[in-house]
Amino acid sequence: MRTVLTGRSADVLPTAWREENYQAITARVDRISVVKGPVQRAAEGPFDGFNLSDIFEYMSVEETADIYADLFQQAAPGARFVYWNMMAPRSAPQSLAGRVARLTDLEAELKQIDKAFFYADLIVEERIS
């Protein structure tokens, strides 16, 4: 809350900025590739996971379904989709029912430690086929 209100984190740093995580991050930085443009353009999969922040918040239900389906095609079996909802409730589209499982137990666990208080929901889904 201090960071949001004051713009300063004092002695409480985000996970990626903490000294104990520096070595792990720098050892793996070569795994990151930056792709400018729509998220579905990053077609170098298969991917094991997607941290999509609140990407679907600003899309229509139809657009969300289309983008999600594109990402699903790039997902390896067992890949996880993680994203937050603020005001627009979004989840895997009906067209993928039976192929994506919502991991509600994991969601509940993560919500207990999530520091982003302004989101209405945290979604964790897994490709099962």
PyMOL commands that set and color helices and strands:
alter all, ss='L'
color gray80, all
select helices_A, chain A and resi 2-6+15-17+19-31+39-41+55-58+61-73+94-96+104-113
alter helices_A, ss='H'
color red, helices_A
select strands_A, chain A and resi 47-51+75-85+100-102+121-127
alter strands_A, ss='S'
color yellow, strands_A
deselect
rebuild
show_as cartoon
